[in-house]
Amino acid sequence: MADAPTSPSDSLALDDAWARLVGWLRREPLQAALLLAVAGVLVYFFGFFNVFVDGAQSTAVWAKKSWNSENDLEHGMLIVPIAIFIVWYHAAELIAAPKRESWSGLIFVLIGVVLFVLSVRTLQPRIAMLSAPVLLYGITRYLWGPATARIVIFPCAFLLFAIPVGFLVSRTVALQTMAANVAASLSNLIGIHVIADGATIAARDNSFHFEVAGGCSGIRSLTAMTMLAALYVHFTQKETWKKVVIFGSSLGFALIGNLFRLFSVVLFAHFINAEIAGNQYHDYSGFVFFPIAVAAMVGFSNLLNRNWSGIVREALKPEPLLNEPASASSVPATAATAAKAKSSEPNPASYDY
């Protein structure tokens, strides 16, 4: 089968990109060599410098093994490609941004190097992963200046979501207790008599007994929701204050969604089956309540972006009266208008025989 023909526009775009690259290499050979050397150093230290887990794993290998269900980070493999896509999405802005060297970028490079050295000394690969976006931002700022670095702030910061935070699950006792108390209060409010003791929920008739584990405290919903909210506000919002407000609201929607999920587990156990509620329903109910929380965030964004001043003005605008009788002043005006129209008509031609 013959290959699909390449459109002229695609060929021109590729030729233009290649011409820009060749032109940059000719104008800035030292800068290009420095960039290539820096890239090689980063690839070596993050990909092949085995220092963690008794010298058996590099930062990249440790991260790949940590993106698992235990850390609730199976989507970790997608974070780096998403960050690369974001950079590609802003390619036109990156090309158009004014380029100049900025020595202030070396400050961030120094901070990144210190973080990486600290991770090696303490054998904490998470600190090494934290150093990566700092280094990338600092290198970009040094080579091409603040205008270009400003565009890559978000994709660099987005890489932070790749850092496993499974250790936080063991530090969510307060969230576990709150979730159990809220679910118990809602249950007692509608007549289902339960007792909340710390992170446990038990029916008074001993028909069921659940313990709110660390992962069910809401921390997993929070980590997933914050990542989606960050992408959502980046691509849909322009004003910084709206980004902050919507991103902050996503945390509340995630917690509220998780609380109602736990409450639904109690309802399922009371009215249907306690064993199924604690197993199959518990495992799959998140696929119902998490999209609801996301939809709530999108709905809140929609409300925030509405033209409320225009809506209020339209609501307060008086409606015209129906079958309103014509005023006295309007009658002469109508007659005068009709007379003017009649006078403007051409006189018919007359003939004498």
Order of alpha helices (4+ residues) and beta strands (2+ residues): alpha-alpha-alpha-alpha-alpha-alpha-alpha-alpha-alpha-alpha-alpha-beta-beta-beta-alpha-alpha-alpha-alpha-alpha
